[in-house]
Amino acid sequence: MNQMKAWGVSASLLLTASASLANTNHFPKHLAGPAEEIELLQKSHPAEHAITSKHAMIAVNMAPNKQGSYGWEQSVKIDGDNPKALLFAPNRDKWQLSIRGMGQNKSQQSFEFFTRETEFGMGQEQFPATQFELQNLPSGEYKFGVQASHNEAGYLLVSSDSPYQLQSFANAAGYLVGEVIDLNASATTSDKQFTMVTNDLQMIQSSYLRITQPDGVTFEVSMFDDGMATDKAASDGQFNGQFVAEQAGLYQVQVISEGLTPNGKPFYRTVEHVIPVIESDLSLSTKVATGAYSAPHKIDLSFGVDTALDNGRFRVMAEVWGTDPSQKAATAKAVSWLSTIAEINHGELTLQLDDRWLLDQGVSGPYALKNIRLEDTQYYINMLAVDELPLLLPSIRQQSKSSYKGGITESMLQGDKPAVLNNRPKAAGGKLMLVHGYCSGDAWGPVQNQFSNYVKFTDFNQNRSHDQFARLIDSYGDNFPSFGVVAHSQGGAAALHLYTYYWSGLDNAGSGRLIQSVGTPYQGTPLAGNLALIGDIFGIGCGYNGNLTTSGASAWLSGIPTWARSKVNYYTTSFTDKWWRWDYCNIASDLVLSDPEDGTTERSRGQLSGANNRGHKTGQCHTEGMRDMAQTRDSGRNGSMSSNAAR
């Protein structure tokens, strides 16, 4: 990638930024928090990040016909009025499309329809689609047909005004090779008054998984509601299906469910998942963790880990427990949680404990590390879990006892700032950094002059994990003594990740709002799975980003503490809602997302617990080219963010 294109504000500054990218050391923080937060940092229940679908995505696979060309035809039963349909095809202008309505006697009635061209995607990753204009048609059975001169594949996406939906989740955000992948499917409704009726009637009658392995091989697995295997209870409306992850890579899994609505109409829905699978041979090589002072108040906790793989870096999390001496019988007491991003060094991983947590809780030995988990930094898949490990600590230094006056300090929460950052003049020459999002063009470019004393981070049209994105921001930020961030879309999550896990110019910023974001999918977006399927058809796009899926975002958030979240100020937007018309930001993504949404992110999934919600505004969409104004073009909000920003 051309670094002159990818970084900076001016040509001279770009060269400096490029050099710093190659040579920057990223300084991980040693995170901690009170025992009361331990529950907040546990993995959430999988159902909490379930994908809810009001659509069916149907594969278009052509076959030779008598006319010497190729064709495809399929009947689709639609249970709601105002059917909505999109066709995704590489050469859509060369496809002949047909739709026939099926009468009660199964007679076919062809009718004229209009089409228009649209796009579907996130950021700059947009795939062409053909929209069928089917408004004002009733529910029923429709036969869709395609004729083409060449054998090509595509997808038909169908939806309607029906309130009945399919909800599905995997039991983890990702898996290790050899583990069993387990998925759940159930019917739900967007109309709360029908919830109990829906459950009693058990809308789903059959459900199965269509699985594409990383090597491209596709197979199907039935889902069951029989109370066997991982299904909790028979006939409870919860279907489960499972298969073994035999390969490392990305599994594309489509859940396909059929049944009847409470009105007796046919129910047909799909949910699209992308499930990452990685290899791990990590194992614990010691029977005890040991601690040794490395600086005033700081005790390095080390334990041995064996691996033959080049696994790189890990997010390490653990809980410190001690013994409560105030109880007559020895009672274990939670002291603090710890976390960092670390590499295995000479067969060991190291966390850091501030002895003031021990003093604050008044505990003594014996000590233990509990609920240790090692996760990769790409998907936050659990690569090694240890329930409990005895912990040998040195006696607390007398100097620590005499100097601690109570309370929680920044040093206890984040560790000690590296000297190289301490030596920088605080906020002198600080900047406001404008940060774009996933697979994005110059989102802030048209309005950058609405900000003062700013610089612009530019890594256009790229797919980065939150951790990769954060380290790139860190490298660019090394050009300035300090900076605050105004971010769009994924840039908000990347800035939060940077502030949480690494020391950077963010920690030197002056007063004001440290991180401000617009349209950030902190809880992911259901679009991610659909884009992976469509991207395979077109052979283009920025690719899968696990941190932007609903399950991947949940896994990432399970390590973000409240003190970091509190530094985020976020805004959400959605389309203008008019009662007399069908409203949307993007006509294609509207078939996948739940209202209100901005064409990429649902309002509900743009929320960040523990952060500062600065409000929701209608009439604004995620990016340029959608029905309403791009959310980055709000001059009033931009001016407010500029004037309130830390630098």
N, C-alpha and C positions, 0 to 999 in steps of 0.2 A: 504493500500500500504506500502511496506517495505521501510522505510525512508532511510535505508542504501543503498538501490538501487536507490532511487529517487533523492538524493541530494549530491553535494559536490565534493571534490577533493581528500581528504584523509580520512581515518577512523576517526581520531581525529577531523578533521574539520567537517565531516558529523554529528557527534553528536552535535556539536555546532549549525550547521545549523538547525537541527531538533528541538532543543530547541527553537531557535529564531523564527521558523515558528509558534510555538504554542503561543508565547508571544509577537510577534511583533505588535506594533501599527503602522498603516499606516496613515501618516499625509497628508490629502488632501491639495492641493494648492487652493488658491483663485484666479482664473483666471480672466483676464481682457484684453481688447484691445481697440484700438481707434474706434471711430464711423465708420470710413471708412471700417472696417473689418466686420461690421454687416451683410452686404449682403453676404459675403463669408461664413458665418457660418449658413446660412439658409439651410433648407432641399432642396436638389437638386430636379429638376424635375424628376419624375419617369422614363421618357423615357431615361434619361441619364445613367441609370444603367440597361437598358433592356438586356435580354439574347437573343443572336442571334444563331439560330440553323440551321445546315446543315444536320440534322439527323432525323430519326424517331425511337422512342423507343416503341416497340410493346410488350404488355403483352402476355406471353405464358401460356395459361390456358388449361390444357388437359381434355379430355373427354374419357369415355370408348369406345372401338371399338369392331368390330366383332371378332377379334383375341383373345379377352380376356385380352388385355393389354390396354394401354392408348395412345392417340395420339392427335396431334394438327397440323393444317394446315392453312396457310393463304397466299393469294396472295398479293404481294407488288409491286406497280408500282413505278419504279425508273426512274427519268427523266434525270439522267446524266450517262455518261460512267464510266467504271471501278467501278462497284458496290463494296461496302465494307460492310461486315456484321459480327457481333459478337453475340455469343449466351452466355448468362449468365444462369447457372444452377448449383444447388448444387451438383448433381451427373452427371455431363456432360459426364463422361466416360461410363455411362450406357445408354445414349440416342443415338438412331439411327437417323442420320440427313439426310435429302434429300433436293435437290433443283431441280426444273424443270423450264425451260424457257417456256413462253407462246408465241406461234407464232401468226401471224396476224389472223389466222383462229381459234385461241383459242386452237389449238392443243398443247399438252404438250410434251416437249422434255427433257428427263432426261439427265444429263451429269455428268461426273466424276469431282470431285473437291478435292482439298487437304484442310486439316485443320491443324492448329497448335495452341498450347496452349499459352495463354498470360495472362496478368493481367491488371486490370483497377482500378484506385483509386488515392488517395493522401497520401503521406507519407507512413506510415506502413499499412494504411488501403487499402489493395489491394484485389480485388475480382477476382477469376479465370474466364477466358472467353475462348471460342473457336472461333478462327478467321477462316472465310471461305476465301480461296484464290480464288478470282473471278476477278483478274486483266485481262484487255483486253476484257472483255465482254461488249456488248453495253447496252444502256439504254433499258428499256422495262419492261414487267411484269414477275415477278418471283414468283413461289409458293414454300414457305419454309414449310418443314414438320418435325415433331419430333415424334418418337415412343419410349415408355418407359414401363417398367413393373409395375411401380408405378405412382400414380397420384402426380405430382410435378409441381411447378410453376417456371417460369423463365422470361427472357426478351430477345428479339431479337432487336439489335441495327443496323440500316441500314443507309448507307450514300452513296455518290457518288461524282463525280467531278463536279456536277451541281453548277453554281454560285448562284442559287436562294435559299433564306433562309427565315426562319420564325423568326420574332422578337416579343418578348412578355415581358410585365412587369406588376407588380401589382402596384397599386397606393400608396402603403406604404410598408415599410420593415416589418411591423407587425401590428397587430390589437388588439383591446380589445373585450372581449366577448360581443356580441350584435351588433357589428359594421358590416357594409356591406363590404365584400371583393370584390374588383373590379379589373378585369384583362383585358388587352388590347392585341390584336394580329394583326399583319400586315405582309405583304410580303416585302422582301427587297432583295438586291443582293450584292454580293461581287464585282461585276463588275460595276463600277460607271457609265459607259456609258449607262447602261440599266435602270437607276433609274427612269426616267420619263416614259419610256415605261411600266415598271412594274406597276407604280401607275395608269396609264391610263387604263391598261387592268384589274386591280383589280384581281390579281392572285387567291386570296382566294375566293372560292365559298361557303364553309361551314366551320364552326369552332365550337368546343364545349370544355367544361371542364370536365375532369374526376377527381373527388375529393374524396380523402380518408380522413375521419375525424380522429381526435385523437383516437376515440374508435374503429377504424378499419372499420366502415361502409363506403361503396363506393357508390357514386351516380354521375349522370351526369347533366350538365347544358348547355344549348345552348348559343352560343355567337351570337350577332346580329350586323349588319351594317345598321340599319334602322333609325338612328337619334333619337331614342327614349331612355328614361332613361339616362344612362351615356354616350351613344354613341353621339358624338358631331354633326356628319353630316351623312346623309344617303348616302350610296354608295361611300364613300371616301376611301374604302379599310381598314379602321380601325374597327376591330370587338371588341366588349366589352361583357363581361359576368360577372355576379355578384351573390353572395350568402351571406347568413348571417352566421357569425362566432358564432355558438351556444355553442361551447365547448372551454375550455382552453386546449392548447397543440399545436402540430404541425400538420398542414394541408398539405398533399401532393397533389399538384394540377398539373395535366398534361394538357397542351393546345394542342389540336389535330386539325390540319387544313388541308383541302384538296382544290384543285383547278386545274388551268391550267397555265403552264408557257407561256411566249410570243411565244414559239415555238410550242404550242399546246400539250405539253406533260403533263401527270398528275403530279401535285404537291402534295406531302404528307410529312408533317413535324410535329414534336412535340417539345414542350419546357417543361422542368420539373422545377417546383417551389416547395419550401418548405416554408410555411408561418406560423410563430409563432403567437399564439393568447394567450393573458394573461388576467387575471382579474384585474380590478381596480375599487375602489369605492372612489378614491381621490376627494375631493371637497375643495374649498376655504372656510375658516371659518371666515375670516376677510374682511372688506371692505377697508382696508388701510394697507400699509406696513410702518413700522417704523424703524428709524435708530438711533443708539447710538454708541458713540465712545467706542472702546474696547482697543485701543492702539494708539500711535501717528500715525496720518494720516488715521487710519483704522476705518471705520464706519460699524458696523454689521447691515445688513438689514434683518428684520424678518417679516414673514407673516404666518398666521395660516392655517393649512391643517388638514382636518378631514379624518380619515380612520378607518375601523374596521378590515382591512386585515393586515397581517404581510408582508408588501411590502418591508421592508428592506431599501436598499440604492437607491439613485436616482442621475442621472445626471441632475442638475438644471441649466437652462440658462435663462437669462433675459437681457433686455436693459434698461439703465438708461437714462432718458430724463429730461431736465431742460427747463428753459425759457431764451431766448436770450434778455438781457436788452438793446442791441444796436438797436433793432427794435422799431419803434414807437408803433406798436401794438404787444401785447404779441404773441411771436412766439415760438413754441416748437422746441427744438434743441436736437439732439442725442448727448449724452456725451460719453458713453462707453458701451460695452457689458460685462457681468459678467457670470461666470460659476464656478461650483464646483461639487464635489461628496459629498453628505450629507445624513444624516438620519434625520427623523422627531424626534425632541427632545421636549418633553412636548407640543406636538401639533403644533410645529413651525418648519419651515425650514429657514435656514439662509444663505444669501450670504454676501460677504464683498466688500465694495466700498472704494477705496482709494480716499481721498478728493482731491488729486492732479489732478485727472481727472476733477473735478469740476472747480478747479482753471485754469487748462489748457484750458478749453473751455469757461471760463468766464461766466458761467450761474448762474442763481439765481432761487428761487422758483417761482411758484409751480413746484414740481418735480413729476415724475411718473416712475413706472416700466412697461415696455411694452413687449409684446410677450414673456411672461413667459411660459416655458415649462418644465415639469417634465417627465423624461424618466427613464425606468428601465435600469440597467447596464448590463443586459444579451443580450438584443436585440436592445435597444435604441428605444423602442416603446413609443410614446407620451401618457402618462397616465393622464396628466392634462394640459390643455392649458388655459391661461388667456391673453386676449388681452391687458388689461391695468389695473393697480392698482395704485391709488394715493400713493405717497411716502412722508412721513413726515421726514425731515432731521434736525438735529441740526445745529446751526450756525457753520460755519467753524471756527476752532480755530485760534486765532491770531498767535500762534506759527507755525501752518501750513502755513499760508500766508507769514510769514517772512522768513521761511526756504526754500520754494519752489522757485527754480531758473529756472524752465522751463525744458522741455524735459521729456522723458519717461524712467523710471528706471525699473530694474528687480523687485523691490518690488511692483511697480504699476502693472506689468504684471502677477506676480505669488503669491503675498502676501509675508509675512515675513517668512523666514525659521525658523523652530522650533529650540529652543536652543540646543536640543540634537544633531542636525546635525551641528549647528554652532560651537559647542565645539570640533568637530573632526578636527584633523590636516588636512588641505587641501592637498589632493593628496598624503599624506604620506602613503606608503604601498598600493597605489592604484593598481588595477588589471584590466586586460582586460577579460571581461566575455564572453565566447562563449555560445550562446543560440540557441537551436534547434527550430523546428517548431511543427505544429499540428500533433498529432498522430505519432510522429517521434521516430526513434531509435537514435543511437549515430551518428548523421550526421557529427559532427566535429571530432569524435574519430580517424579515420584513418589519419587525417592531423593535429591533435592538436599540434604536435611538430613544426609545421611551424609558430606558434605564440610564442611570448615571454611574460613572466610575466603574464600568463593567469590563469584563473580558468574556470571550465566548469559547467554550470547549467545543471542538468539532471532530467527531469520529463518525462521519456520516455513513449511513447505509450498512451498518455493521450489526452483528449479533453477538452480544457479550453477556456472560453471566453477571449477576450482581457483583460478585467478587472481582472479576476481570474489569468490569466497568469502573468499580470503585478505585482500583489501583491505577487505572488510566487517569482518572480525575486527580488522584494524588500526585502522579508524575507531573501533570500539567500545572497543578497548583504549586509545585516547588518553585515556579518562577516568581511567586509573590509571597511576601511575608505572611499574609493571612488572606482568607477569603470566606465569604458566605455564598450560598447557592440558591438560585432560582431555577427550578427544574421542570421539565415537561415529561410526562409519561414515566418510562422506566428510570429516567434520570433521577427522580425523587427517591426511589428505592435504592439506587446505587449510591446516592449521597448519604442516605441514612446508614447504609452498610459501611461506607467509609468512616463516618463519624463513630460508629459503634466499634469497629474492629481495628482501625489503624490510626496512629497519630498523624496529623496532617495540618495544613494551614487552617482548616476549620477550627482547630483547637486554639488558635491564636487570634481568632476574630474578636472584634470588639462587641459592644452591646448591640442589640437588635435581634431580629429573627434569623437564626442560623441557617435553617433549611426551609425553603418555601417551594411548594410543588403544585402543579395543576395537572389533573387527569392521570395521576399515578395509580396503577392497579396494584395497590399494596396487597390485596388478597387474590391477585391473579385475574385472568379472564378466560371464559369458556371458549373463546375463539382459537386458542392455541392448538387444540386437538384437530379442529376442522382444517386449519391452515396446513397442518402436516399432511393430511390426506390430499388436499388439493395441490399442494406443492409437489407431490410425487407425480401428479398428472402433468403438470406444466414443466417440471424440471427446473423451476426457477424459485426465487425467494431467498430470504435471509436464513431460513432454517428454523428448527425447533429451539425454543428457549424454555428450559425446564422451570426457571424461576418465575415465569409469567403464567404458568398453569395454575389452576386453583389449588391443586395438591402441593405443587412445588413451592408456591408462595407461602402456604401454611407451614411447610417444613422450615423454610428460611425464617419466618417470623417467630418460630419457637425459640430462637436464640437472641432476639432483639429485646433488650431490657427496657424498663419504663423510663430510666433516666435518659436514654438515647431517644426514645419516641417523643419525649416531652419537648425536644428541640425542633420538631417538625410542625410546620404550619401548612395545611393542605386545603385545596379548593377542588370541588367537583362541578361538572356541568352536564347538561342534557339538552335534547332538542326542544324546540318550541312545540307545545302541545295545544292543538286546536281541536275542538270537539267535533267539527264537521268533516274532518279529513283524516287520512292515515298519515301519521307523523313518524318521522324517523330522522336519524343523522345519515346513516348509510342504509339504503334499501336492502342490501344483501345481509349485512351483519344484524339488522333488525330481526331477521328470521331466527337468529341464534341467541341474541342477548335478551335479557329481561329488562323491561322498562322500570325506571328511567335509566337511560344509558347515553353515552356520548359517541356511539359508533364504534368504539373499541373497548370501553370499560363500563361496566355497570356501576351505578352510583353506590350500591351496597358494597361492592368489592373495592371501591375506592376509599373506604373508611380505614383509618388506622387507630386502633384503640390505644389510648394513652397520649395521643398527639393532639394538636389544636386544630379543630375543624373550623375553618374560616368562612364556610358557607357554600351553598349550592346555587348555581345560576342556570336558568333555562335560556334557550336560544343560542347555545354555543356547542359546537361539536369538537371532536378530538383533533382533527387535522384539516388542512386545506382541502377543498374539493368536495366536502360533504354538504348537506342541505343547508345548514346554518353556518354562521361565522366560526372560524377556527378559534378554539378557546385561548390560544396564545395571543390573539389580537385584541383582547379587552384592554383598551388603553387606561381605563380607570383602575383596574386591578393591577396592571403592570406598574403604573405610577405609585400605587400604594405599596406594592412589593419592593419597589426600588427604594422608596423613602424609609421603609421599615426594616430593610435588610441589614444584617451584620456584615461587616467587611474586615 
